[in-house]
Amino acid sequence: MPIQPVYETSLPGLLHRGKVRDTYDLGGGLLLMVATDRISAFDVIMSSPVPGKGIILTQMSSFWFGLLKDVIPNHMVAVASDADAMRGVPITGALTELPEAYRRRSMVIKRAERIDMECVVRNYLAGSAWVEYRKSGTMNSLKLPDGMRESDRLPEPMFTPSTKAESGHDEPLSRSEGENLVGKELYRTLEEKSIEVFSAAHAHAESKGMILADTKFEFGYVDGELTLIDEVLTPDSSRFWDVNDWKPGSTPPAYDKQYLRDWLLQQTWNRNPPAPDLPTDVISNTQKRYLEAYARLTGKSLIL
Protein backbone atom coordinates (compact mmCIF):
# COMPACT_ATOMS: atom_id res chain seq x y z
CA MET A 1 0.00 0.00 0.00
CA PRO A 2 1.53 3.36 -1.01
CA ILE A 3 2.47 5.64 1.86
CA GLN A 4 0.03 8.46 2.47
CA PRO A 5 1.78 11.83 2.06
CA VAL A 6 1.65 14.35 4.90
CA TYR A 7 1.43 17.91 3.59
CA GLU A 8 0.48 19.63 6.83
CA THR A 9 0.00 18.56 10.43
CA SER A 10 -2.52 19.76 13.00
CA LEU A 11 -1.57 19.00 16.59
CA PRO A 12 -1.80 20.94 19.87
CA GLY A 13 0.71 23.71 20.52
CA LEU A 14 1.80 24.74 17.02
CA LEU A 15 4.74 27.10 17.37
CA HIS A 16 5.96 27.49 13.80
CA ARG A 17 5.20 26.18 10.33
CA GLY A 18 8.27 26.34 8.11
CA LYS A 19 8.87 25.34 4.51
CA VAL A 20 9.04 21.67 5.48
CA ARG A 21 8.72 21.29 9.26
CA ASP A 22 5.84 21.92 11.64
CA THR A 23 7.17 22.63 15.14
CA TYR A 24 5.18 22.23 18.37
CA ASP A 25 5.91 23.42 21.92
CA LEU A 26 5.96 20.51 24.36
CA GLY A 27 6.85 22.64 27.38
CA GLY A 28 9.81 22.14 29.68
CA GLY A 29 12.27 23.41 27.07
CA LEU A 30 11.34 20.72 24.54
CA LEU A 31 9.82 20.96 21.06
CA LEU A 32 8.39 18.42 18.63
CA MET A 33 9.65 18.90 15.07
CA VAL A 34 7.53 17.06 12.49
CA ALA A 35 9.02 16.80 9.00
CA THR A 36 6.19 16.89 6.47
CA ASP A 37 6.41 15.79 2.84
CA ARG A 38 6.39 19.38 1.58
CA ILE A 39 9.27 20.20 -0.72
CA SER A 40 10.61 23.59 -1.69
CA ALA A 41 12.84 24.72 -4.52
CA PHE A 42 14.21 28.20 -5.10
CA ASP A 43 12.65 28.97 -1.69
CA VAL A 44 9.12 28.27 -2.99
CA ILE A 45 7.00 25.46 -1.54
CA MET A 46 5.65 23.13 -4.21
CA SER A 47 1.92 22.35 -4.18
CA SER A 48 2.61 18.59 -4.45
CA PRO A 49 4.28 16.62 -1.63
CA VAL A 50 6.89 13.89 -2.06
CA PRO A 51 5.43 10.93 -0.14
CA GLY A 52 7.64 9.80 2.74
CA LYS A 53 10.19 12.58 2.30
CA GLY A 54 9.71 13.73 5.89
CA ILE A 55 10.51 10.24 7.17
CA ILE A 56 13.74 10.20 5.15
CA LEU A 57 14.75 13.65 6.42
CA THR A 58 14.13 12.80 10.08
CA GLN A 59 15.86 9.43 9.94
CA MET A 60 18.83 10.88 8.04
CA SER A 61 19.20 13.82 10.42
CA SER A 62 19.10 11.39 13.33
CA PHE A 63 21.91 9.37 11.73
CA TRP A 64 24.11 12.42 11.22
CA PHE A 65 23.41 13.88 14.68
CA GLY A 66 24.57 10.58 16.16
CA LEU A 67 27.65 10.42 13.96
CA LEU A 68 28.72 14.01 14.64
CA LYS A 69 27.84 14.29 18.33
CA ASP A 70 31.51 14.31 19.35
CA VAL A 71 32.25 17.17 16.91
CA ILE A 72 29.52 19.49 18.21
CA PRO A 73 26.48 19.16 20.50
CA ASN A 74 23.09 18.97 18.78
CA HIS A 75 19.50 19.55 19.79
CA MET A 76 18.14 16.02 19.24
CA VAL A 77 16.60 14.26 22.21
CA ALA A 78 14.85 11.38 20.41
CA VAL A 79 13.07 10.34 17.25
CA ALA A 80 9.49 9.68 18.36
CA SER A 81 9.54 6.13 16.94
CA ASP A 82 12.55 5.16 19.10
CA ALA A 83 10.97 3.73 22.24
CA ASP A 84 14.25 3.47 24.13
CA ALA A 85 15.27 7.06 23.41
CA MET A 86 11.77 8.29 24.28
CA ARG A 87 11.93 6.83 27.79
CA GLY A 88 11.99 9.74 30.19
CA VAL A 89 10.51 12.19 27.66
CA PRO A 90 7.29 13.63 29.16
CA ILE A 91 4.28 12.81 26.96
CA THR A 92 2.85 16.31 26.77
CA GLY A 93 1.24 18.59 24.19
CA ALA A 94 1.47 17.30 20.61
CA LEU A 95 2.97 13.99 21.79
CA THR A 96 -0.35 13.08 23.45
CA GLU A 97 -2.07 13.12 20.04
CA LEU A 98 0.81 12.08 17.76
CA PRO A 99 -0.49 9.51 15.25
CA GLU A 100 1.55 6.34 14.91
CA ALA A 101 2.07 7.18 11.22
CA TYR A 102 3.87 10.41 12.23
CA ARG A 103 6.38 8.90 14.64
CA ARG A 104 9.20 8.14 12.18
CA ARG A 105 9.02 11.70 10.85
CA SER A 106 8.94 13.37 14.29
CA MET A 107 11.84 14.37 16.50
CA VAL A 108 11.81 15.67 20.08
CA ILE A 109 14.41 18.44 20.32
CA LYS A 110 15.75 20.91 22.84
CA ARG A 111 14.48 24.42 22.39
CA ALA A 112 17.28 26.68 21.13
CA GLU A 113 17.90 30.36 20.63
CA ARG A 114 18.46 30.31 16.88
CA ILE A 115 21.23 32.28 15.17
CA ASP A 116 19.64 33.88 12.12
CA MET A 117 22.25 32.99 9.53
CA GLU A 118 22.43 30.02 7.16
CA CYS A 119 25.92 28.54 7.55
CA VAL A 120 26.73 27.25 4.08
CA VAL A 121 29.94 25.34 3.35
CA ARG A 122 31.05 24.55 -0.21
CA ASN A 123 33.82 22.25 -1.39
CA TYR A 124 32.92 22.28 -5.09
CA LEU A 125 31.89 25.01 -7.51
CA ALA A 126 28.25 24.17 -8.17
CA GLY A 127 24.73 25.56 -8.03
CA SER A 128 24.34 29.25 -7.26
CA ALA A 129 28.09 29.54 -6.59
CA TRP A 130 28.81 28.47 -10.18
CA VAL A 131 26.24 30.97 -11.47
CA GLU A 132 27.93 33.80 -9.52
CA TYR A 133 31.41 32.71 -10.60
CA ARG A 134 30.48 32.72 -14.30
CA LYS A 135 29.09 36.21 -13.89
CA SER A 136 31.80 37.86 -11.79
CA GLY A 137 34.58 35.39 -10.98
CA THR A 138 33.53 35.45 -7.32
CA MET A 139 31.70 33.34 -4.75
CA ASN A 140 29.90 35.27 -2.02
CA SER A 141 31.82 38.31 -3.30
CA LEU A 142 35.16 36.51 -2.69
CA LYS A 143 37.48 36.35 -5.72
CA LEU A 144 38.22 32.82 -6.94
CA PRO A 145 41.05 31.70 -9.27
CA ASP A 146 40.46 32.30 -13.00
CA GLY A 147 39.61 29.43 -15.32
CA MET A 148 37.64 27.27 -12.91
CA ARG A 149 35.13 24.82 -14.34
CA GLU A 150 31.68 23.81 -13.16
CA SER A 151 31.93 21.25 -10.33
CA ASP A 152 35.65 21.94 -9.83
CA ARG A 153 36.87 21.16 -6.33
CA LEU A 154 37.71 24.33 -4.43
CA PRO A 155 41.17 24.76 -2.88
CA GLU A 156 39.59 24.04 0.51
CA PRO A 157 36.09 23.97 2.06
CA MET A 158 34.79 27.53 2.04
CA PHE A 159 32.26 29.21 4.32
CA THR A 160 29.65 31.06 2.22
CA PRO A 161 26.79 32.03 4.56
CA SER A 162 23.44 33.49 3.59
CA THR A 163 20.53 35.25 5.21
CA LYS A 164 17.86 33.15 6.91
CA ALA A 165 14.63 34.24 5.20
CA GLU A 166 11.28 33.27 6.72
CA SER A 167 9.77 33.75 3.27
CA GLY A 168 11.21 34.57 -0.12
CA HIS A 169 14.81 34.00 -1.09
CA ASP A 170 17.90 33.62 1.10
CA GLU A 171 20.62 36.05 0.00
CA PRO A 172 24.39 35.39 0.01
CA LEU A 173 26.41 37.29 2.60
CA SER A 174 29.93 38.62 2.13
CA ARG A 175 32.25 38.29 5.12
CA SER A 176 31.69 41.90 6.13
CA GLU A 177 27.90 41.53 5.79
CA GLY A 178 27.98 38.34 7.88
CA GLU A 179 30.13 39.97 10.54
CA ASN A 180 27.74 42.91 10.68
CA LEU A 181 24.82 40.50 11.07
CA VAL A 182 26.12 38.34 13.94
CA GLY A 183 29.34 40.06 15.09
CA LYS A 184 32.96 39.31 14.17
CA GLU A 185 33.67 36.84 16.96
CA LEU A 186 30.55 34.75 16.43
CA TYR A 187 31.05 34.83 12.66
CA ARG A 188 34.56 33.40 13.09
CA THR A 189 33.28 30.72 15.47
CA LEU A 190 30.50 29.71 13.07
CA GLU A 191 32.95 29.57 10.19
CA GLU A 192 35.37 27.34 12.08
CA LYS A 193 32.71 25.02 13.46
CA SER A 194 30.83 24.77 10.14
CA ILE A 195 33.99 23.73 8.30
CA GLU A 196 34.88 21.25 11.06
CA VAL A 197 31.45 19.58 10.89
CA PHE A 198 31.52 19.65 7.08
CA SER A 199 34.95 18.03 6.96
CA ALA A 200 33.84 15.18 9.24
CA ALA A 201 30.70 14.62 7.13
CA HIS A 202 32.66 14.86 3.87
CA ALA A 203 35.07 12.17 5.09
CA HIS A 204 32.20 9.86 5.99
CA ALA A 205 30.47 10.41 2.64
CA GLU A 206 33.75 9.72 0.82
CA SER A 207 34.07 6.42 2.69
CA LYS A 208 30.70 5.48 1.22
CA GLY A 209 31.67 6.42 -2.34
CA MET A 210 29.79 9.71 -2.19
CA ILE A 211 30.81 13.35 -2.47
CA LEU A 212 29.33 15.99 -0.21
CA ALA A 213 29.65 18.98 -2.53
CA ASP A 214 28.03 21.55 -0.25
CA THR A 215 25.56 21.85 2.59
CA LYS A 216 24.03 24.33 4.98
CA PHE A 217 23.92 24.17 8.76
CA GLU A 218 21.90 26.02 11.35
CA PHE A 219 23.16 26.79 14.82
CA GLY A 220 21.64 28.09 18.01
CA TYR A 221 22.29 28.24 21.73
CA VAL A 222 20.97 25.64 24.16
CA ASP A 223 21.68 26.64 27.76
CA GLY A 224 24.32 29.04 26.47
CA GLU A 225 26.17 26.37 24.45
CA LEU A 226 26.61 26.59 20.66
CA THR A 227 24.52 23.76 19.24
CA LEU A 228 23.78 22.25 15.82
CA ILE A 229 20.03 22.52 15.23
CA ASP A 230 17.24 22.01 12.66
CA GLU A 231 17.99 19.26 10.14
CA VAL A 232 21.47 18.25 9.09
CA LEU A 233 23.06 16.85 5.91
CA THR A 234 19.88 15.71 4.20
CA PRO A 235 19.11 15.89 0.46
CA ASP A 236 17.00 18.97 1.27
CA SER A 237 20.01 20.92 2.52
CA SER A 238 22.97 19.26 0.81
CA ARG A 239 24.35 18.38 -2.61
CA PHE A 240 25.46 14.74 -2.92
CA TRP A 241 27.19 13.10 -5.89
CA ASP A 242 28.51 9.62 -6.61
CA VAL A 243 32.31 9.84 -6.57
CA ASN A 244 32.46 7.93 -9.89
CA ASP A 245 30.13 10.45 -11.58
CA TRP A 246 32.18 13.52 -10.70
CA LYS A 247 33.91 15.11 -13.67
CA PRO A 248 34.86 18.81 -13.64
CA GLY A 249 33.17 20.74 -16.44
CA SER A 250 29.72 19.22 -15.93
CA THR A 251 27.20 18.59 -13.18
CA PRO A 252 27.06 14.99 -11.92
CA PRO A 253 23.65 13.35 -11.37
CA ALA A 254 22.43 14.54 -7.99
CA TYR A 255 21.21 12.54 -5.00
CA ASP A 256 19.21 15.47 -3.69
CA LYS A 257 16.58 17.91 -4.96
CA GLN A 258 18.73 19.19 -7.82
CA TYR A 259 16.72 16.83 -10.03
CA LEU A 260 13.59 18.81 -9.10
CA ARG A 261 15.37 22.15 -9.62
CA ASP A 262 16.56 21.03 -13.05
CA TRP A 263 13.01 20.14 -14.06
CA LEU A 264 11.73 23.49 -12.81
CA LEU A 265 14.41 25.34 -14.77
CA GLN A 266 13.01 23.80 -17.95
CA GLN A 267 9.58 25.26 -17.24
CA THR A 268 8.30 28.77 -17.91
CA TRP A 269 8.35 29.96 -14.30
CA ASN A 270 9.71 33.11 -12.64
CA ARG A 271 10.66 31.34 -9.35
CA ASN A 272 7.88 33.08 -7.44
CA PRO A 273 4.70 31.42 -6.07
CA PRO A 274 2.79 29.59 -7.31
CA ALA A 275 5.17 26.93 -8.57
CA PRO A 276 4.23 24.64 -11.47
CA ASP A 277 2.39 21.44 -10.60
CA LEU A 278 4.80 18.51 -10.39
CA PRO A 279 4.25 15.52 -12.70
CA THR A 280 4.01 12.09 -11.10
CA ASP A 281 7.36 10.95 -12.50
CA VAL A 282 9.18 14.00 -11.09
CA ILE A 283 7.73 13.28 -7.62
CA SER A 284 8.61 9.57 -7.89
CA ASN A 285 12.14 10.17 -9.14
CA THR A 286 12.79 12.76 -6.43
CA GLN A 287 11.68 10.25 -3.79
CA LYS A 288 13.97 7.58 -5.29
CA ARG A 289 16.98 9.90 -5.13
CA TYR A 290 16.31 10.74 -1.48
CA LEU A 291 15.96 7.07 -0.59
CA GLU A 292 19.17 6.17 -2.40
CA ALA A 293 21.07 8.98 -0.68
CA TYR A 294 19.86 7.65 2.68
CA ALA A 295 20.85 4.07 1.84
CA ARG A 296 24.26 4.99 0.45
CA LEU A 297 25.23 7.27 3.34
CA THR A 298 23.82 5.31 6.28
CA GLY A 299 24.36 1.79 4.96
CA LYS A 300 20.74 0.94 5.71
CA SER A 301 17.69 0.69 3.48
CA LEU A 302 14.55 2.56 4.50
CA ILE A 303 11.12 1.15 3.75
CA LEU A 304 8.47 3.87 3.65
ZIMOVEN-V304178 format. One record per residue. N is the residue number from 1. RES is the residue in three letters. PSI is psi in radians with two decimals (NA if undefined). OMEGA is omega in radians with two decimals (* if undefined). Layout:
n=N res=RES psi=PSI omega=OMEGA
n=N res=RES psi=PSI omega=OMEGA
This chain:
n=1 res=MET psi=2.20 omega=-3.12
n=2 res=PRO psi=2.52 omega=3.12
n=3 res=ILE psi=2.44 omega=3.12
n=4 res=GLN psi=2.14 omega=-3.13
n=5 res=PRO psi=2.63 omega=3.09
n=6 res=VAL psi=1.89 omega=-3.12
n=7 res=TYR psi=-0.58 omega=-3.11
n=8 res=GLU psi=2.52 omega=3.13
n=9 res=THR psi=2.76 omega=3.13
n=10 res=SER psi=1.63 omega=-3.11
n=11 res=LEU psi=2.93 omega=-3.12
n=12 res=PRO psi=2.46 omega=2.98
n=13 res=GLY psi=0.53 omega=3.14
n=14 res=LEU psi=2.21 omega=3.14
n=15 res=LEU psi=-0.71 omega=-3.06
n=16 res=HIS psi=2.42 omega=3.03
n=17 res=ARG psi=1.90 omega=-3.11
n=18 res=GLY psi=-2.86 omega=3.14
n=19 res=LYS psi=-0.60 omega=-3.08
n=20 res=VAL psi=-0.66 omega=-2.99
n=21 res=ARG psi=2.45 omega=2.99
n=22 res=ASP psi=2.19 omega=-3.03
n=23 res=THR psi=2.33 omega=-3.06
n=24 res=TYR psi=2.50 omega=3.12
n=25 res=ASP psi=2.08 omega=3.13
n=26 res=LEU psi=-0.13 omega=-3.05
n=27 res=GLY psi=2.89 omega=3.09
n=28 res=GLY psi=0.44 omega=3.14
n=29 res=GLY psi=0.22 omega=3.13
n=30 res=LEU psi=2.61 omega=3.07
n=31 res=LEU psi=2.76 omega=2.98
n=32 res=LEU psi=2.11 omega=-3.13
n=33 res=MET psi=1.99 omega=-3.10
n=34 res=VAL psi=2.05 omega=3.12
n=35 res=ALA psi=1.97 omega=3.12
n=36 res=THR psi=-3.08 omega=3.11
n=37 res=ASP psi=0.22 omega=3.03
n=38 res=ARG psi=2.59 omega=3.06
n=39 res=ILE psi=2.42 omega=3.12
n=40 res=SER psi=2.69 omega=3.04
n=41 res=ALA psi=2.42 omega=-3.05
n=42 res=PHE psi=0.60 omega=3.09
n=43 res=ASP psi=0.39 omega=3.07
n=44 res=VAL psi=2.28 omega=3.13
n=45 res=ILE psi=2.22 omega=3.10
n=46 res=MET psi=2.67 omega=-3.14
n=47 res=SER psi=-0.33 omega=-3.12
n=48 res=SER psi=2.32 omega=3.08
n=49 res=PRO psi=2.87 omega=3.01
n=50 res=VAL psi=1.83 omega=-3.01
n=51 res=PRO psi=2.24 omega=3.08
n=52 res=GLY psi=-0.06 omega=-3.09
n=53 res=LYS psi=-0.69 omega=-3.13
n=54 res=GLY psi=-0.59 omega=3.08
n=55 res=ILE psi=-0.80 omega=3.14
n=56 res=ILE psi=-0.79 omega=-3.11
n=57 res=LEU psi=-0.79 omega=-3.11
n=58 res=THR psi=-0.79 omega=-3.13
n=59 res=GLN psi=-0.63 omega=-3.14
n=60 res=MET psi=-0.74 omega=3.07
n=61 res=SER psi=-0.73 omega=3.12
n=62 res=SER psi=-0.75 omega=3.11
n=63 res=PHE psi=-0.87 omega=-3.09
n=64 res=TRP psi=-0.70 omega=3.10
n=65 res=PHE psi=-0.73 omega=3.11
n=66 res=GLY psi=-0.73 omega=-3.10
n=67 res=LEU psi=-0.61 omega=-2.99
n=68 res=LEU psi=0.14 omega=-3.01
n=69 res=LYS psi=-0.42 omega=3.12
n=70 res=ASP psi=-0.18 omega=3.10
n=71 res=VAL psi=-0.73 omega=3.13
n=72 res=ILE psi=2.51 omega=3.06
n=73 res=PRO psi=2.65 omega=3.07
n=74 res=ASN psi=3.01 omega=-3.00
n=75 res=HIS psi=0.02 omega=-3.06
n=76 res=MET psi=2.30 omega=2.99
n=77 res=VAL psi=-0.87 omega=-3.12
n=78 res=ALA psi=2.57 omega=2.88
n=79 res=VAL psi=2.37 omega=-2.98
n=80 res=ALA psi=-0.36 omega=3.13
n=81 res=SER psi=-0.11 omega=-3.11
n=82 res=ASP psi=1.69 omega=-3.04
n=83 res=ALA psi=-0.68 omega=-3.12
n=84 res=ASP psi=-0.81 omega=-3.12
n=85 res=ALA psi=-0.47 omega=-3.11
n=86 res=MET psi=-0.18 omega=3.10
n=87 res=ARG psi=2.26 omega=-3.11
n=88 res=GLY psi=-0.18 omega=3.07
n=89 res=VAL psi=2.11 omega=3.14
n=90 res=PRO psi=2.32 omega=3.13
n=91 res=ILE psi=1.55 omega=-3.09
n=92 res=THR psi=2.92 omega=3.02
n=93 res=GLY psi=-2.23 omega=-3.06
n=94 res=ALA psi=-0.46 omega=-3.14
n=95 res=LEU psi=-0.46 omega=-3.12
n=96 res=THR psi=-0.37 omega=-3.10
n=97 res=GLU psi=0.26 omega=-3.06
n=98 res=LEU psi=2.04 omega=3.12
n=99 res=PRO psi=2.60 omega=3.12
n=100 res=GLU psi=-0.64 omega=-3.11
n=101 res=ALA psi=-0.27 omega=-3.14
n=102 res=TYR psi=-0.19 omega=-2.91
n=103 res=ARG psi=-0.68 omega=-3.11
n=104 res=ARG psi=-0.26 omega=-3.14
n=105 res=ARG psi=0.13 omega=-3.04
n=106 res=SER psi=2.41 omega=-3.11
n=107 res=MET psi=2.26 omega=3.00
n=108 res=VAL psi=2.25 omega=-3.07
n=109 res=ILE psi=2.81 omega=3.02
n=110 res=LYS psi=2.42 omega=3.11
n=111 res=ARG psi=2.33 omega=-3.07
n=112 res=ALA psi=2.74 omega=2.97
n=113 res=GLU psi=1.79 omega=-2.99
n=114 res=ARG psi=2.47 omega=3.00
n=115 res=ILE psi=2.13 omega=-2.98
n=116 res=ASP psi=1.13 omega=3.03
n=117 res=MET psi=2.29 omega=3.05
n=118 res=GLU psi=2.13 omega=-3.09
n=119 res=CYS psi=1.59 omega=-3.06
n=120 res=VAL psi=2.34 omega=3.04
n=121 res=VAL psi=2.32 omega=3.14
n=122 res=ARG psi=2.43 omega=3.06
n=123 res=ASN psi=-0.08 omega=3.14
n=124 res=TYR psi=2.66 omega=-3.09
n=125 res=LEU psi=1.65 omega=-3.04
n=126 res=ALA psi=2.92 omega=3.05
n=127 res=GLY psi=-2.39 omega=-3.09
n=128 res=SER psi=-0.47 omega=3.10
n=129 res=ALA psi=-0.69 omega=3.10
n=130 res=TRP psi=-0.68 omega=3.10
n=131 res=VAL psi=-0.81 omega=3.14
n=132 res=GLU psi=-0.71 omega=-3.12
n=133 res=TYR psi=-0.75 omega=3.13
n=134 res=ARG psi=-0.57 omega=-3.08
n=135 res=LYS psi=-0.74 omega=-2.97
n=136 res=SER psi=0.00 omega=-3.12
n=137 res=GLY psi=0.28 omega=-3.09
n=138 res=THR psi=2.93 omega=2.98
n=139 res=MET psi=2.09 omega=-3.01
n=140 res=ASN psi=0.75 omega=3.11
n=141 res=SER psi=0.09 omega=3.11
n=142 res=LEU psi=2.23 omega=-3.10
n=143 res=LYS psi=2.31 omega=3.07
n=144 res=LEU psi=2.83 omega=3.11
n=145 res=PRO psi=2.59 omega=3.08
n=146 res=ASP psi=2.72 omega=3.00
n=147 res=GLY psi=0.26 omega=3.11
n=148 res=MET psi=2.64 omega=-3.13
n=149 res=ARG psi=2.79 omega=3.06
n=150 res=GLU psi=2.37 omega=3.12
n=151 res=SER psi=0.13 omega=3.03
n=152 res=ASP psi=2.52 omega=3.03
n=153 res=ARG psi=2.35 omega=3.12
n=154 res=LEU psi=2.80 omega=-3.14
n=155 res=PRO psi=-0.55 omega=3.10
n=156 res=GLU psi=2.84 omega=3.07
n=157 res=PRO psi=2.36 omega=-3.05
n=158 res=MET psi=2.41 omega=-3.12
n=159 res=PHE psi=2.04 omega=-3.09
n=160 res=THR psi=1.28 omega=-3.00
n=161 res=PRO psi=2.91 omega=3.09
n=162 res=SER psi=2.94 omega=3.05
n=163 res=THR psi=2.77 omega=3.08
n=164 res=LYS psi=1.67 omega=-3.06
n=165 res=ALA psi=2.28 omega=3.06
n=166 res=GLU psi=-0.56 omega=3.05
n=167 res=SER psi=2.76 omega=-3.10
n=168 res=GLY psi=-2.76 omega=-2.96
n=169 res=HIS psi=2.39 omega=2.96
n=170 res=ASP psi=2.52 omega=-3.11
n=171 res=GLU psi=2.37 omega=3.11
n=172 res=PRO psi=2.58 omega=3.13
n=173 res=LEU psi=2.26 omega=2.96
n=174 res=SER psi=2.94 omega=3.12
n=175 res=ARG psi=-0.80 omega=-3.10
n=176 res=SER psi=-0.66 omega=3.10
n=177 res=GLU psi=-0.72 omega=3.11
n=178 res=GLY psi=-0.71 omega=3.12
n=179 res=GLU psi=-0.63 omega=3.09
n=180 res=ASN psi=-0.54 omega=-3.10
n=181 res=LEU psi=-0.81 omega=-3.02
n=182 res=VAL psi=-0.12 omega=-3.09
n=183 res=GLY psi=2.58 omega=-3.04
n=184 res=LYS psi=-0.75 omega=-3.08
n=185 res=GLU psi=-0.82 omega=3.13
n=186 res=LEU psi=-0.68 omega=3.11
n=187 res=TYR psi=-0.81 omega=-3.12
n=188 res=ARG psi=-0.71 omega=3.11
n=189 res=THR psi=-0.78 omega=3.14
n=190 res=LEU psi=-0.67 omega=3.10
n=191 res=GLU psi=-0.85 omega=-3.11
n=192 res=GLU psi=-0.79 omega=-3.09
n=193 res=LYS psi=-0.66 omega=3.12
n=194 res=SER psi=-0.77 omega=-3.13
n=195 res=ILE psi=-0.62 omega=3.09
n=196 res=GLU psi=-0.81 omega=3.13
n=197 res=VAL psi=-0.76 omega=3.13
n=198 res=PHE psi=-0.78 omega=-3.08
n=199 res=SER psi=-0.69 omega=3.10
n=200 res=ALA psi=-0.73 omega=3.13
n=201 res=ALA psi=-0.69 omega=3.13
n=202 res=HIS psi=-0.74 omega=3.13
n=203 res=ALA psi=-0.72 omega=3.11
n=204 res=HIS psi=-0.82 omega=-3.14
n=205 res=ALA psi=-0.74 omega=-3.13
n=206 res=GLU psi=-0.63 omega=3.12
n=207 res=SER psi=-0.32 omega=3.12
n=208 res=LYS psi=0.19 omega=3.13
n=209 res=GLY psi=0.36 omega=-3.12
n=210 res=MET psi=2.69 omega=3.05
n=211 res=ILE psi=2.23 omega=2.95
n=212 res=LEU psi=1.78 omega=-3.05
n=213 res=ALA psi=-0.74 omega=3.11
n=214 res=ASP psi=2.86 omega=3.12
n=215 res=THR psi=2.99 omega=3.03
n=216 res=LYS psi=2.42 omega=3.12
n=217 res=PHE psi=2.74 omega=2.95
n=218 res=GLU psi=2.48 omega=-3.13
n=219 res=PHE psi=2.75 omega=3.05
n=220 res=GLY psi=-3.08 omega=3.10
n=221 res=TYR psi=2.25 omega=2.99
n=222 res=VAL psi=2.01 omega=-3.08
n=223 res=ASP psi=0.71 omega=3.08
n=224 res=GLY psi=0.01 omega=-3.10
n=225 res=GLU psi=2.32 omega=3.10
n=226 res=LEU psi=2.24 omega=-2.95
n=227 res=THR psi=2.45 omega=3.04
n=228 res=LEU psi=2.20 omega=-3.03
n=229 res=ILE psi=-3.07 omega=3.11
n=230 res=ASP psi=-2.44 omega=3.04
n=231 res=GLU psi=2.99 omega=3.12
n=232 res=VAL psi=2.26 omega=2.97
n=233 res=LEU psi=0.76 omega=3.04
n=234 res=THR psi=2.94 omega=3.08
n=235 res=PRO psi=-0.24 omega=3.05
n=236 res=ASP psi=-0.54 omega=-2.98
n=237 res=SER psi=0.05 omega=-3.01
n=238 res=SER psi=2.79 omega=3.08
n=239 res=ARG psi=2.02 omega=-3.12
n=240 res=PHE psi=2.38 omega=3.06
n=241 res=TRP psi=2.71 omega=2.94
n=242 res=ASP psi=2.32 omega=-3.09
n=243 res=VAL psi=-0.53 omega=-3.12
n=244 res=ASN psi=-0.26 omega=3.14
n=245 res=ASP psi=-0.25 omega=-3.03
n=246 res=TRP psi=2.18 omega=3.10
n=247 res=LYS psi=1.93 omega=-3.14
n=248 res=PRO psi=2.43 omega=-3.10
n=249 res=GLY psi=-0.12 omega=3.11
n=250 res=SER psi=2.94 omega=3.12
n=251 res=THR psi=2.11 omega=3.10
n=252 res=PRO psi=2.74 omega=3.00
n=253 res=PRO psi=2.41 omega=-3.00
n=254 res=ALA psi=2.48 omega=3.03
n=255 res=TYR psi=1.00 omega=-3.08
n=256 res=ASP psi=-2.79 omega=-3.06
n=257 res=LYS psi=0.26 omega=3.04
n=258 res=GLN psi=-0.56 omega=3.09
n=259 res=TYR psi=-0.75 omega=3.11
n=260 res=LEU psi=-0.78 omega=3.13
n=261 res=ARG psi=-0.74 omega=-3.12
n=262 res=ASP psi=-0.70 omega=3.11
n=263 res=TRP psi=-0.75 omega=-3.13
n=264 res=LEU psi=-0.63 omega=-3.14
n=265 res=LEU psi=-0.35 omega=3.11
n=266 res=GLN psi=-0.14 omega=-3.11
n=267 res=GLN psi=2.83 omega=3.02
n=268 res=THR psi=1.65 omega=-3.05
n=269 res=TRP psi=2.39 omega=-3.05
n=270 res=ASN psi=0.21 omega=3.11
n=271 res=ARG psi=0.36 omega=3.02
n=272 res=ASN psi=2.67 omega=3.14
n=273 res=PRO psi=2.58 omega=-0.06
n=274 res=PRO psi=2.64 omega=3.09
n=275 res=ALA psi=2.78 omega=3.07
n=276 res=PRO psi=2.63 omega=3.03
n=277 res=ASP psi=2.45 omega=-3.09
n=278 res=LEU psi=2.25 omega=3.06
n=279 res=PRO psi=2.74 omega=-3.12
n=280 res=THR psi=-0.70 omega=-3.09
n=281 res=ASP psi=-0.56 omega=3.10
n=282 res=VAL psi=-0.73 omega=3.09
n=283 res=ILE psi=-0.83 omega=-3.11
n=284 res=SER psi=-0.77 omega=-3.12
n=285 res=ASN psi=-0.57 omega=3.06
n=286 res=THR psi=-0.79 omega=3.11
n=287 res=GLN psi=-0.76 omega=-3.13
n=288 res=LYS psi=-0.71 omega=3.14
n=289 res=ARG psi=-0.70 omega=3.11
n=290 res=TYR psi=-0.77 omega=-3.13
n=291 res=LEU psi=-0.69 omega=-3.14
n=292 res=GLU psi=-0.69 omega=3.08
n=293 res=ALA psi=-0.78 omega=3.12
n=294 res=TYR psi=-0.86 omega=-3.08
n=295 res=ALA psi=-0.76 omega=-3.11
n=296 res=ARG psi=-0.74 omega=-3.01
n=297 res=LEU psi=-0.52 omega=-3.11
n=298 res=THR psi=-0.34 omega=-3.07
n=299 res=GLY psi=0.21 omega=3.13
n=300 res=LYS psi=2.54 omega=3.04
n=301 res=SER psi=2.63 omega=-3.13
n=302 res=LEU psi=2.12 omega=3.11
n=303 res=ILE psi=2.12 omega=-3.10
n=304 res=LEU psi=NA omega=*
